[in-house]
Amino acid sequence: MSAGMMRSAVILGLLACVGPLSIDMYLPALPSIADGLGSTVASVQMTLTVFFLAFGAAQLVYGPIADQVGRKPPLYFGLGIFILGSIGCALAPNIEVLTAARFVQGLGAAVVMVIPRAIIRDLHTGVAATRLMALIMLVISVSPMLAPLAGSGMILLAGWRSIFVLLCVAAVFSLLLTGFMLPETLKAENRVGFNTRSFLRGSRTLLTDPEFMGLTFIGGFGMASFFVFIASASFVYTGEFGLTPTGFSLAFAINALGFFSASQAAAGLGRRIGMGRMVSLAVAGFALFTIILLLIALAGQATLFVIVGLLFAANACLGLVIPTTMVLASKITVISPVLHPHSAERCRWWPGAS
């Protein structure tokens, strides 16, 4: 592995950590936020829901903008928005203001999900892109394994508001990282101005492409299931099993370890058996483990160790599915200046694409 790829993985991984940190670090604080603001569990969970809504919608905007002006300006803008949202969260006097500030945070955090992947597409394709994506996942893996523990520590030291202060500091560091260490990967001559007609035509092409849509739904439903777990884990582990914030953080870290350790094997396994076949097997494995967990829960035998163990296995399957579907979807290129202006290649993936 080249030093350049490792350096890119570290920089892009650190940038991409901002989004997961804003989710994972405050998970142990959800019960404390409910108590501190005199709110209900449902209202506090809504702060996570609105974050995801803004997080998903804003990604549709950052992509076309990055194709027009380059990769770095949207990073500056999005991280600035994230900083404003973090300040609002730290100062929120009630749950309504916190919810609005989390929405703003989500608008900003979306940029670190879009731009690093665009940079990967600028630099690599195929197995090399999967390897770089897996390396970024390795860097990001620090977040779900350590961020809840860090959040628990911040709660004990300075209360839940200090978590958002720390997130603000992380965003400022990311701005400096972008300015001084991240090169611009989209040259000026390769940038594409926005054209509504071309955008709609290209979008229609993708939305009617069964392979692209299949990959999108597979990855999207996989990510959605992981987000359902994230939104409910703190209340299940602390409410049903009486875990402390630190105990919850450890259980959550074990579950997340399954996801990110498996993601590191995605490139090698995909090269040996084909990425399409690997995705099929991993989806089947995820369905199997979750169905078993459901049946055990319905039978009243869902102990803490059973839940943690089966979620570890299920999330490991997702670790193979999500980064791979992202890369495979990016390989499906069409002759459209809006979608992939520098390639007329049409990459088919199913089955056994590598």
Kinemage of the C-alpha trace (Angstrom):
@kinemage 1
@onewidth
@group {chain A} dominant
@subgroup {mainchain}
@vectorlist {calphas} color= white
{ca met a 1} P 0.000 0.000 0.000
{ca ser a 2} L 1.426 3.341 -1.027
{ca ala a 3} L 2.181 6.101 1.446
{ca gly a 4} L -0.013 8.432 -0.607
{ca met a 5} L -3.056 6.173 -0.240
{ca met a 6} L -2.486 5.846 3.494
{ca arg a 7} L -2.166 9.623 3.849
{ca ser a 8} L -5.376 10.151 1.859
{ca ala a 9} L -7.163 7.580 4.011
{ca val a 10} L -6.123 9.295 7.243
{ca ile a 11} L -7.077 12.794 6.075
{ca leu a 12} L -10.384 11.766 4.508
{ca gly a 13} L -11.158 9.498 7.447
{ca leu a 14} L -10.610 12.304 9.944
{ca leu a 15} L -12.873 14.573 7.926
{ca ala a 16} L -15.534 11.903 7.606
{ca cys a 17} L -15.423 11.346 11.389
{ca val a 18} L -17.200 14.652 12.019
{ca gly a 19} L -20.575 13.263 10.976
{ca pro a 20} L -20.415 10.018 13.003
{ca leu a 21} L -19.011 11.886 16.007
{ca ser a 22} L -22.043 14.158 16.022
{ca ile a 23} L -24.193 11.019 16.309
{ca asp a 24} L -22.182 8.602 18.441
{ca met a 25} L -20.778 11.002 21.016
{ca tyr a 26} L -24.136 12.263 22.212
{ca leu a 27} L -25.918 8.894 22.304
{ca pro a 28} L -25.068 8.286 26.005
{ca ala a 29} L -26.436 11.757 26.738
{ca leu a 30} L -29.952 11.158 25.387
{ca pro a 31} L -31.460 10.248 28.772
{ca ser a 32} L -29.584 13.154 30.405
{ca ile a 33} L -30.868 15.563 27.756
{ca ala a 34} L -34.433 14.392 28.385
{ca asp a 35} L -34.025 15.032 32.107
{ca gly a 36} L -32.119 18.295 31.731
{ca leu a 37} L -34.589 19.882 29.340
{ca gly a 38} L -37.677 18.355 30.943
{ca ser a 39} L -38.552 16.560 27.726
{ca thr a 40} L -39.870 13.154 26.697
{ca val a 41} L -37.931 10.275 25.203
{ca ala a 42} L -39.743 10.731 21.881
{ca ser a 43} L -38.823 14.418 21.709
{ca val a 44} L -35.175 13.678 22.380
{ca gln a 45} L -35.163 10.952 19.719
{ca met a 46} L -36.593 13.550 17.342
{ca thr a 47} L -33.294 15.474 17.628
{ca leu a 48} L -31.661 12.466 16.003
{ca thr a 49} L -34.409 12.119 13.409
{ca val a 50} L -34.185 15.727 12.198
{ca phe a 51} L -30.406 15.420 12.072
{ca phe a 52} L -30.733 12.453 9.711
{ca leu a 53} L -33.351 14.232 7.583
{ca ala a 54} L -31.095 17.243 7.071
{ca phe a 55} L -28.092 14.975 6.722
{ca gly a 56} L -29.703 13.052 3.864
{ca ala a 57} L -31.309 15.968 2.025
{ca ala a 58} L -28.211 18.172 2.035
{ca gln a 59} L -26.148 15.486 0.335
{ca leu a 60} L -28.240 16.022 -2.806
{ca val a 61} L -26.992 19.613 -2.925
{ca tyr a 62} L -23.323 19.236 -2.049
{ca gly a 63} L -22.641 16.795 -4.882
{ca pro a 64} L -23.607 19.068 -7.811
{ca ile a 65} L -21.949 22.049 -6.110
{ca ala a 66} L -18.701 20.103 -5.718
{ca asp a 67} L -18.754 19.258 -9.433
{ca gln a 68} L -18.972 22.981 -10.244
{ca val a 69} L -16.565 24.643 -7.826
{ca gly a 70} L -14.279 21.820 -6.707
{ca arg a 71} L -14.143 19.684 -3.601
{ca lys a 72} L -12.764 22.096 -1.009
{ca pro a 73} L -15.179 25.098 -1.087
{ca pro a 74} L -18.211 22.971 -0.128
{ca leu a 75} L -16.163 21.540 2.737
{ca tyr a 76} L -15.471 25.043 4.047
{ca phe a 77} L -19.145 25.968 3.798
{ca gly a 78} L -20.541 22.774 5.309
{ca leu a 79} L -18.111 22.716 8.212
{ca gly a 80} L -18.946 26.351 8.935
{ca ile a 81} L -22.655 25.480 9.073
{ca phe a 82} L -21.830 22.562 11.360
{ca ile a 83} L -19.958 24.849 13.745
{ca leu a 84} L -22.963 27.178 13.969
{ca gly a 85} L -25.261 24.237 14.659
{ca ser a 86} L -22.929 22.909 17.375
{ca ile a 87} L -22.913 26.283 19.131
{ca gly a 88} L -26.708 26.334 18.980
{ca cys a 89} L -26.885 22.846 20.516
{ca ala a 90} L -24.524 23.786 23.330
{ca leu a 91} L -26.601 26.852 24.217
{ca ala a 92} L -30.088 25.397 23.624
{ca pro a 93} L -32.485 26.441 26.428
{ca asn a 94} L -35.176 23.920 25.481
{ca ile a 95} L -35.819 20.873 23.332
{ca glu a 96} L -37.269 22.927 20.458
{ca val a 97} L -34.089 24.977 20.044
{ca leu a 98} L -31.965 21.836 20.380
{ca thr a 99} L -34.000 20.145 17.656
{ca ala a 100} L -33.565 23.117 15.305
{ca ala a 101} L -29.838 23.301 16.032
{ca arg a 102} L -29.465 19.577 15.354
{ca phe a 103} L -31.139 20.155 11.986
{ca val a 104} L -28.525 22.810 11.198
{ca gln a 105} L -25.801 20.421 12.347
{ca gly a 106} L -27.117 17.792 9.954
{ca leu a 107} L -27.033 20.238 7.047
{ca gly a 108} L -23.356 20.854 7.722
{ca ala a 109} L -22.357 17.292 8.554
{ca ala a 110} L -23.639 16.027 5.194
{ca val a 111} L -20.685 17.592 3.412
{ca val a 112} L -18.194 15.220 5.047
{ca met a 113} L -20.172 12.263 3.749
{ca val a 114} L -20.317 13.485 0.154
{ca ile a 115} L -16.957 15.117 -0.525
{ca pro a 116} L -14.586 12.380 0.736
{ca arg a 117} L -16.392 9.875 -1.477
{ca ala a 118} L -16.156 12.243 -4.441
{ca ile a 119} L -12.431 12.567 -3.790
{ca ile a 120} L -12.104 8.781 -3.772
{ca arg a 121} L -13.901 8.709 -7.147
{ca asp a 122} L -11.458 11.348 -8.424
{ca leu a 123} L -8.450 9.283 -7.409
{ca his a 124} L -9.385 5.602 -7.737
{ca thr a 125} L -11.894 3.082 -9.099
{ca gly a 126} L -12.675 -0.602 -8.541
{ca val a 127} L -10.766 -2.588 -5.937
{ca ala a 128} L -8.414 0.328 -5.220
{ca ala a 129} L -11.407 2.518 -4.391
{ca thr a 130} L -12.859 -0.222 -2.171
{ca arg a 131} L -9.514 -0.525 -0.369
{ca leu a 132} L -9.355 3.233 0.200
{ca met a 133} L -12.982 3.274 1.344
{ca ala a 134} L -12.199 0.446 3.775
{ca leu a 135} L -9.205 2.367 5.121
{ca ile a 136} L -11.419 5.387 5.683
{ca met a 137} L -13.877 3.128 7.470
{ca leu a 138} L -10.990 1.974 9.668
{ca val a 139} L -10.283 5.574 10.668
{ca ile a 140} L -13.984 6.238 11.183
{ca ser a 141} L -14.224 3.103 13.337
{ca val a 142} L -12.617 5.079 16.151
{ca ser a 143} L -15.862 7.047 16.383
{ca pro a 144} L -18.448 4.408 17.318
{ca met a 145} L -15.970 2.553 19.528
{ca leu a 146} L -14.526 5.520 21.422
{ca ala a 147} L -16.952 8.417 20.883
{ca pro a 148} L -19.651 7.072 23.246
{ca leu a 149} L -16.983 6.569 25.909
{ca ala a 150} L -15.743 10.103 25.316
{ca gly a 151} L -19.324 11.345 25.520
{ca ser a 152} L -19.836 9.530 28.812
{ca gly a 153} L -16.676 11.126 30.171
{ca met a 154} L -17.784 14.577 29.067
{ca ile a 155} L -21.161 14.085 30.749
{ca leu a 156} L -19.475 13.200 34.028
{ca leu a 157} L -17.020 16.097 33.822
{ca ala a 158} L -19.093 18.966 32.474
{ca gly a 159} L -22.587 17.809 31.513
{ca trp a 160} L -24.152 16.974 28.176
{ca arg a 161} L -23.694 20.454 26.687
{ca ser a 162} L -19.917 20.003 26.718
{ca ile a 163} L -20.301 17.301 24.070
{ca phe a 164} L -21.397 19.895 21.524
{ca val a 165} L -18.542 22.190 22.516
{ca leu a 166} L -16.150 19.351 21.735
{ca leu a 167} L -17.903 18.759 18.396
{ca cys a 168} L -17.396 22.432 17.569
{ca val a 169} L -13.674 22.080 18.293
{ca ala a 170} L -13.530 18.971 16.066
{ca ala a 171} L -15.133 20.906 13.205
{ca val a 172} L -12.630 23.747 13.563
{ca phe a 173} L -9.819 21.193 13.407
{ca ser a 174} L -11.395 19.739 10.244
{ca leu a 175} L -11.459 23.209 8.679
{ca leu a 176} L -7.731 23.581 9.341
{ca leu a 177} L -7.107 20.089 7.985
{ca thr a 178} L -8.995 20.950 4.805
{ca gly a 179} L -7.157 24.219 4.338
{ca phe a 180} L -3.603 23.017 4.920
{ca met a 181} L -3.425 19.295 4.188
{ca leu a 182} L -6.132 18.391 1.679
{ca pro a 183} L -5.308 18.993 -1.995
{ca glu a 184} L -7.952 19.881 -4.549
{ca thr a 185} L -8.612 16.715 -6.587
{ca leu a 186} L -10.992 18.145 -9.182
{ca lys a 187} L -9.044 20.315 -11.575
{ca ala a 188} L -10.625 23.462 -12.969
{ca glu a 189} L -10.780 22.081 -16.507
{ca asn a 190} L -12.743 19.065 -15.293
{ca arg a 191} L -15.433 21.000 -13.452
{ca val a 192} L -18.951 21.035 -14.820
{ca gly a 193} L -21.411 23.892 -14.577
{ca phe a 194} L -24.889 23.089 -13.384
{ca asn a 195} L -27.452 22.650 -16.123
{ca thr a 196} L -31.008 21.899 -15.072
{ca arg a 197} L -31.905 20.000 -18.231
{ca ser a 198} L -28.780 17.867 -18.103
{ca phe a 199} L -29.244 17.281 -14.382
{ca leu a 200} L -32.825 16.082 -14.836
{ca arg a 201} L -31.844 13.926 -17.801
{ca gly a 202} L -28.956 12.377 -15.905
{ca ser a 203} L -31.078 11.877 -12.800
{ca arg a 204} L -33.760 10.172 -14.869
{ca thr a 205} L -31.118 7.883 -16.336
{ca leu a 206} L -29.906 6.844 -12.910
{ca leu a 207} L -33.365 6.558 -11.363
{ca thr a 208} L -34.452 4.186 -14.133
{ca asp a 209} L -31.259 2.122 -14.009
{ca pro a 210} L -32.116 -1.135 -12.193
{ca glu a 211} L -28.524 -1.819 -11.169
{ca phe a 212} L -27.931 1.625 -9.690
{ca met a 213} L -31.289 1.652 -7.931
{ca gly a 214} L -30.736 -1.880 -6.645
{ca leu a 215} L -27.415 -0.886 -5.134
{ca thr a 216} L -28.929 2.295 -3.730
{ca phe a 217} L -31.771 0.464 -2.024
{ca ile a 218} L -29.503 -2.286 -0.688
{ca gly a 219} L -27.062 0.212 0.787
{ca gly a 220} L -29.820 2.581 1.887
{ca phe a 221} L -31.862 -0.040 3.724
{ca gly a 222} L -28.676 -1.370 5.312
{ca met a 223} L -27.742 2.093 6.531
{ca ala a 224} L -31.317 2.708 7.702
{ca ser a 225} L -31.235 -0.424 9.839
{ca phe a 226} L -27.975 0.735 11.398
{ca phe a 227} L -29.527 4.121 12.162
{ca val a 228} L -32.543 2.448 13.794
{ca phe a 229} L -30.105 0.622 16.042
{ca ile a 230} L -28.267 3.871 16.817
{ca ala a 231} L -31.459 5.757 17.697
{ca ser a 232} L -32.779 3.059 20.045
{ca ala a 233} L -29.633 1.552 21.553
{ca ser a 234} L -29.151 3.975 24.438
{ca phe a 235} L -32.738 3.644 25.677
{ca val a 236} L -32.741 -0.166 25.294
{ca tyr a 237} L -29.399 -0.758 26.951
{ca thr a 238} L -29.910 1.766 29.750
{ca gly a 239} L -33.680 1.450 30.181
{ca glu a 240} L -34.200 -2.303 29.726
{ca phe a 241} L -30.893 -3.608 31.081
{ca gly a 242} L -29.944 -0.818 33.486
{ca leu a 243} L -26.537 -0.114 31.992
{ca thr a 244} L -24.714 3.059 32.998
{ca pro a 245} L -23.626 5.482 30.236
{ca thr a 246} L -20.186 3.843 30.355
{ca gly a 247} L -21.695 0.353 30.179
{ca phe a 248} L -23.826 1.412 27.238
{ca ser a 249} L -20.744 2.824 25.520
{ca leu a 250} L -18.934 -0.503 25.860
{ca ala a 251} L -21.897 -2.496 24.511
{ca phe a 252} L -22.307 -0.051 21.639
{ca ala a 253} L -18.584 -0.250 20.875
{ca ile a 254} L -18.764 -4.047 20.592
{ca asn a 255} L -21.673 -3.804 18.153
{ca ala a 256} L -19.893 -1.166 16.094
{ca leu a 257} L -16.679 -3.205 16.089
{ca gly a 258} L -18.471 -5.881 14.097
{ca phe a 259} L -19.369 -3.367 11.396
{ca phe a 260} L -15.978 -1.774 10.981
{ca ser a 261} L -13.845 -4.884 11.359
{ca ala a 262} L -15.835 -6.553 8.590
{ca ser a 263} L -15.500 -3.488 6.371
{ca gln a 264} L -11.737 -4.009 6.382
{ca ala a 265} L -12.190 -7.437 4.810
{ca ala a 266} L -14.531 -6.168 2.072
{ca ala a 267} L -11.887 -5.396 -0.558
{ca gly a 268} L -9.986 -8.686 -0.202
{ca leu a 269} L -13.106 -10.823 -0.002
{ca gly a 270} L -14.694 -9.007 -2.928
{ca arg a 271} L -11.581 -9.599 -5.014
{ca arg a 272} L -11.691 -13.341 -4.320
{ca ile a 273} L -15.389 -14.107 -4.733
{ca gly a 274} L -16.673 -11.038 -6.580
{ca met a 275} L -18.189 -7.978 -4.961
{ca gly a 276} L -21.687 -8.749 -6.222
{ca arg a 277} L -21.679 -12.220 -4.717
{ca met a 278} L -20.232 -10.886 -1.472
{ca val a 279} L -23.056 -8.357 -1.168
{ca ser a 280} L -25.644 -11.089 -1.779
{ca leu a 281} L -24.174 -13.359 0.898
{ca ala a 282} L -23.797 -10.492 3.381
{ca val a 283} L -27.420 -9.367 2.904
{ca ala a 284} L -28.575 -12.955 3.456
{ca gly a 285} L -26.443 -13.150 6.606
{ca phe a 286} L -27.854 -9.897 7.953
{ca ala a 287} L -31.415 -11.093 7.361
{ca leu a 288} L -30.665 -14.411 9.085
{ca phe a 289} L -29.138 -12.884 12.220
{ca thr a 290} L -31.865 -10.252 12.612
{ca ile a 291} L -34.645 -12.829 12.165
{ca ile a 292} L -33.024 -15.048 14.793
{ca leu a 293} L -32.801 -12.058 17.149
{ca leu a 294} L -36.461 -11.227 16.536
{ca leu a 295} L -37.576 -14.793 17.269
{ca ile a 296} L -35.505 -14.931 20.451
{ca ala a 297} L -36.940 -11.577 21.585
{ca leu a 298} L -40.506 -12.751 20.913
{ca ala a 299} L -39.768 -15.850 22.993
{ca gly a 300} L -38.657 -13.655 25.889
{ca gln a 301} L -35.069 -14.944 25.872
{ca ala a 302} L -33.286 -11.815 24.621
{ca thr a 303} L -30.649 -11.397 27.295
{ca leu a 304} L -28.042 -8.656 27.102
{ca phe a 305} L -25.343 -11.050 25.910
{ca val a 306} L -27.605 -12.529 23.233
{ca ile a 307} L -28.525 -9.084 21.897
{ca val a 308} L -24.943 -7.829 21.856
{ca gly a 309} L -23.682 -11.026 20.192
{ca leu a 310} L -26.304 -11.200 17.458
{ca leu a 311} L -26.073 -7.471 16.740
{ca phe a 312} L -22.303 -7.896 16.427
{ca ala a 313} L -22.815 -10.566 13.767
{ca ala a 314} L -25.569 -8.640 11.959
{ca asn a 315} L -23.559 -5.420 11.912
{ca ala a 316} L -20.556 -7.334 10.574
{ca cys a 317} L -22.681 -8.248 7.568
{ca leu a 318} L -23.572 -4.579 7.127
{ca gly a 319} L -19.852 -3.792 7.215
{ca leu a 320} L -19.489 -5.803 4.027
{ca val a 321} L -22.609 -4.394 2.367
{ca ile a 322} L -22.516 -0.624 2.887
{ca pro a 323} L -19.004 0.396 1.707
{ca thr a 324} L -19.167 -2.084 -1.177
{ca thr a 325} L -22.508 -0.872 -2.509
{ca met a 326} L -21.193 2.703 -2.365
{ca val a 327} L -18.224 1.789 -4.545
{ca leu a 328} L -20.257 -0.352 -6.937
{ca ala a 329} L -22.815 2.417 -7.410
{ca ser a 330} L -20.037 4.881 -8.231
{ca lys a 331} L -18.770 2.476 -10.917
{ca ile a 332} L -22.045 2.592 -12.809
{ca thr a 333} L -21.186 5.461 -15.133
{ca val a 334} L -23.199 6.840 -18.021
{ca ile a 335} L -22.343 9.147 -20.871
{ca ser a 336} L -23.598 12.271 -19.180
{ca pro a 337} L -21.538 15.381 -18.355
{ca val a 338} L -23.536 15.916 -15.176
{ca leu a 339} L -23.035 12.452 -13.710
{ca his a 340} L -19.539 11.413 -14.746
{ca pro a 341} L -18.141 13.906 -17.254
{ca his a 342} L -14.792 12.172 -17.692
{ca ser a 343} L -15.866 8.634 -18.481
{ca ala a 344} L -17.894 6.889 -21.133
{ca glu a 345} L -17.404 3.543 -19.391
{ca arg a 346} L -20.387 1.496 -18.371
{ca cys a 347} L -19.387 -0.820 -15.518
{ca arg a 348} L -21.635 -3.795 -14.855
{ca trp a 349} L -21.492 -5.368 -11.457
{ca trp a 350} L -23.834 -8.304 -11.055
{ca pro a 351} L -22.810 -10.998 -10.472
{ca gly a 352} L -19.142 -11.282 -9.543
{ca ala a 353} L -17.942 -7.812 -10.496
{ca ser a 354} L -14.542 -6.888 -9.102
